[in-house]
Amino acid sequence: MKIIMVKKRMANGEWCSKCGEIDALMQKHDHHKRIDEVLVAEENNPLSPGTLLASRLQVSQAPFFVVEFEDGREQVYTVYLKFAKEVLNLSDDGLKQLFLHRS
């Protein structure tokens, strides 16, 4: 299994606000270590790797996660908490900790 995270960089060079929030949350809880590849969807570059992947998968929001399975299937997650529960296998208590320590 391979996990890809796609983050959006705005035209001004900054990350989208939700991307920054999720990235900080992942860093705080060491979830970033489970990500195999990070692609950037650049707002001003329709040919950036993240933008191309988003287009192929018909995803219009960021950040999002793609899980590539050994058999070639792909699962897209646009909601981090669902991704954390289903892919990172966080328990309900682990999910509660994410909510309690978001700031």
Secondary structure, DSSP 8 states (H G I E B T S, - for coil): -EEEEEEEE-TTS-B-HHHHHHHHHHHHTTGGGG-SEEEEEETT-TTSHHHHHHHHHT--SSSEEEEE-TTS-EEEE--HHHHHHHTS---HHHHHHHHHT--
